Amino acid sequence: MSKRLEDFMTNNRGEFDDLEPRADIWNNIAMELDAWDEEKQMQTKKREAKTFSLGFVLKVAASVIVVMGLGFGLYLKNQKPAGINLADISPTYAKQQVHYASMIESKRTRLKLVAKFDPQLYNEFNAELLKMDASYKKLNIDLATSPNRERVLRAMIRNLQIQTEVLNQQLNVIEQFNQSKKDHEIENKDI
């Protein structure tokens, strides 16, 4: 401490000791501190009631996401197109589609008979048909969302026509092969 301050305190010591605080001052201070402490505890409890732990928030968020995902999945499942009536788009194309589809089915049945005698040839022929059939199925899916349904329907009919032509060619190849096989057997019998 500085010398001046020490001298001042020494010279005025009597005046400092002369004034004493009231006897109940410490009790008042203690009561105010207790009240202040209680107020702080109440504020802390209010804050704790309003705040959530990060884990709790993440659990709630994950639950909401799962519920929303399930709801969206159910919504999409129920939104599948109920099948498009081709006759509503074009009655002529609808008749052609039925005609070509039945022709293809009968020709495929005939082609399946080849599988018993020549499975390798059948697999080669069938692979081509499966590619065209996949293309047809994609067009069928596009039909539901296309703004120009008649154009997609024409493409579907064209695909069926091509499938019919390919099946006819495949069946002709098989018939020619069978005919040449018979001719060869007849020649061998004559010899």
Secondary structure, 3 states (H helix, E strand, C coil): CCHHHHHHHHHCHHHHHHCCCCCCHHHHHHHHHHHHHHHHHHHHHHHHHHCCCHHHHHHHHHHHHHHHHHHHHHHHHHCCCCCCCHHHHCHHHHHHHHHHHHHHHHHHHHHHHHHHHCHHHHHHHHHHHHHHHHHHHHHHHHHHHCCCHHHHHHHHHHHHHHHHHHHHHHHHHHHHHHHHHHHHHHHHHHC
